[in-house]
Amino acid sequence: MRRDETFGVTGEVAASFKDMAAYLPGLCLALLATSSVTSGNQPFQFTDDFSSYPDGSDAYPTWFTTSTPWAVVGGAFISSDRQKSFALVEGAPLGRRQTTECTLALRATTDASWKIAGVTVFVDEQNYWHFALVEAPDDAGRTHFVELREMYEGSWIAEHAAGTKLTQTVDQNMGLNWSYGHPYRLRLELTPDTITGSLEELDGRVRARCAFKFDNKAVTYGKPGLDSGGFRSEFDNFRTEVTDQVESPTKTYPVLQLRSWSGVQAVATGFFRTEQINGTWWLIDPQGKGFFVIGTDHANYEGQWCEALGYAPYRRNCEQKYGSIDAWSSSTASRLLSWGFNAVAAGHSTSLRYQGLAHLELLGMGTTFAGAEDICPKTTWTGFPDVFSPNFSRHCERYAWLRCRPNRDDPWLVGYFIDNELEWYGKSGREIGLLEEAVKKDADHPAKKALLQLLKEKYSTIQALNAAWGINLASFEDFLLLGHLPSTSKAIEVDGALFLRQIAERYFSITASAIRKYDPNHLVLGCRFAGRAQDPAWETAGVYCAVVSVNCYRM
């Protein structure tokens, strides 16, 4: 893998943020009475107090948010996302010298796990810094503190990790027990030599401060923005200034060296694809040879976080044994190849790439949306997204722009798993599980309305529906008030399958279309059904995906 040792950022950001117009037609910066922007040869300057947007706006096109639970409410920019997402100043350049600050008040929690909210210097999801208020998980005491952390080449807390450790020059009161509802001023300052985060009261008193010196590989430039996850975060009075602007690096790839099978020869297109040859479907590698993916999930330097220990044991052991993620990656890739593997699949460390192993990407496009709007709630597992929500297609577009567009020229990439083990059977585990979940929803829920429309089209009268379902409603509209499913009948099972087909049609058509819009070169690999799938979901996946995937736990 090529690395830019000067700036410390992989070339995985294949597209300049200046090219975002391909995603956002009619790109412009709103020059509002309460916002100011200057750019060109002068330093880029931008301020926003969010008072000129209508309530409910996501501040587009001035801001680009990577998920939908961002909205302007009462003159503040609110995030209620359960998972970490970003809001980036759309027109801001990448810069290695910048100051970004905002006012932040935390109002409530939206998740029981780790919660963060702050300001960021962002290159991509694998490379960024943030300075944030943090709350530990509910089952770990909900401790409050402040952090300045780095994600470098997909490795979290890289500023303290072996191989990328930076010298910490300031550490002032970072264990601050901050308070809900109290507004703080967060400032993140980046220079070519250092990064500094400061937490202040509104009167200017410094409450916490942290700084690192860039004396090792690190993210040393980026785009200004905000990040939040697990909180209802209220951002206001944003200001940024960016100088010493840089262009996005051009990604180059090593010469492809894969363990393919020359017994199948087809046209070389430069990317993986499928082709039917003599009645048999084959996966064809970029050089036109047959390829059978033999990969393993979770070949990852980070390992699994252990709440009881407060760290990831696997990562700590690897740091002690190998000394750096580069040494671990080289050793791990060699061992995987020696064991006969030719690919790394879901959940791998990006540092393993381009060392003789093809790679596959796991997106999580649906499950991330299920954290905001669902048919089946995301509680102990993945949930199921509300594909009937008007926000779902917008979410998928943004997700694909962020995650897929940078990879579109990568010949080593096989393709994308859309999701992993969505709850196609709902919480009940029954064939009609998603129908059951929709019936439980409130009257104004998009999925429940879609189900009612399907029933109206099938049954000409409410009497016909009553007879088929064994219910007693005065009108179709009363269906929206139904809070639970009556005892199952054959008709309900049939209607459950029809509704599931409609759900699958929307899920696969919207997700696959978004992926292919921003990366037409790679395969859509299905959604990794959990062991099995109902026929409507399985069949519809085959219409929109190049490959249908299922996780098998019994052989």
C-alpha positions, 0 to 999 in steps of 0.5 A: 500500500502506498502511504504518504509519509509526509501527511500520513494519510492513505490515498483511499480518498480517491475523490477531491471534495471539490468533486462533490458536485457530482453528488450534489447538483447545483452545488453552492454555498448559501451566503446567508445573513448570518453566515459568511464565506471567503475563499480563493487565494485568501484563507477560507473562512466560514461562520454559521449560527444556523438561524437562517435555516427553516426548522427541520432543514439539514442545512444542505447545501451549506453542510454535507451530513453523512447520515439523516438524523441532523436537523436545524431546530430553533437556530441550532444544528441538532444531531440525534444519531445513535451512531457516529456520523459527521457534518462537514462544511461543504465548500471547505477545502482540505487544509493543513492549517486550520482553526475550527470552533463551535458551541456545544450543549448536550441535551440527552442520550440516544444510545447506551453505548459510547457517546461522543460529540465534537469538532473534527478534521476529516479526510475520510472515515478511516482518517480523521481527528476529533476533539469531543465530549465523551460518555462511557457506556451505560453499563460502564458507569456513564463516566464523562471526560474529554478526548482528542483522538485520531483515526489513522488508516482505520486504527482508532486511538492511533495517536497512542498506538505502537507504530503511530504513537505521537508525543503528547505535549499538553494534557490538561484536565481531560477527565473533566466531568462535563454537565448536560445542558451546559454550553461549552466552546470547543476549539480544534487547532491544526498546524503542520506540526501540532494539533490542539483541542481546547474546551472553554466556558463561554467567557473564555476560561479554559476547562480542558486542553490536549495537544500532540506533536506530529513526530510520527505518521498521522493525519495532518490535514483535513476538512473542518466539521462536526461529529456526533453519536449517541447524544442529542447534540446541539451545535451553534455558532460555528466558525472555521478558518482554513489556510495552507490548502492541499489537494486530495491525494491521487490514489495509485494501486500496486500491480495486481497479484492474485491467486486466480485460476487460469482454467477459466479465461474471459475478457479482462476488464480491470475489475471483478465481475460475474460471467456465465460460461457454458451454463456455469456462473463464474467470478472473473478477476480483473485480469480475466481469470476465474476466481473463487473467493477464499477469505476470512472475516475480522482479520483486524488489528483492533480486535474486540473491545472488552468493556470489563477490561477497558481495552481490546486484548487482541490489539494490546497483545499485537502491539506487544508482539509486533510493535506496529500495525505495519509489522502485524499486517505484513505477518498476517498477510503472509500467514493468510496466504500460506494457509491458502486464503486469497482474500480478506472479507468483512471487518478486516484492517485496511492495512492488510490490503494490496499484499496479495489478497483481494478485499471485500467491503461491508457497508452497513447501509441499512442497519445504520439507517435502522438506528434512526428510522426502523421497521424492526427496532435496532436493539440487541441486533441489527434491526431493519430500516424503514425503507418506506421513509422518504429519508431512506434513499437520501441516506443511501445516496450519502452513504454510497458517496462517502463509502463507495465513491473513493473505491471506484478505481480499486482493482483489488476490490471484489465488491460490497456487502450491503449489510450484515444479518438484518432482521428480515424475520423481525423480533418474532423470528416468524416468516411474517415478522416484518408485517408484525413489526409494521402493525405495531407502529404508530398510525403515521409510520411510513411502513404501516401506511405502506402496508395499509395501501397494499391491503387496500389494493388487494381487498376491495372492502374492509369487510373482505379484509376483516373476513380474511384477517379475522378482525373487526374494523369499521374502515380501512383507516382504523387499520392504522390504529391496530396495535398488534396482529391477531392470531395468524391465518393463511391470508395473513401469511400470504399478505406477509409474503406480499409485504415482504416482497415490497420491502425487499424490492425497495431495500435492494433497488434503492441500496444497489442503485446508490452503490452503482451510481457512485461505484459502477465498477464493483459488485453488489454482493447481497446483504449477508442473510443470517443463515436463511431467507424468506423466498421473497427476500432471496428472489428479490436479492437475485434481481438487484445483486450480482452475488447473493450472500448468506452466512452459514453457521452449520455445515 
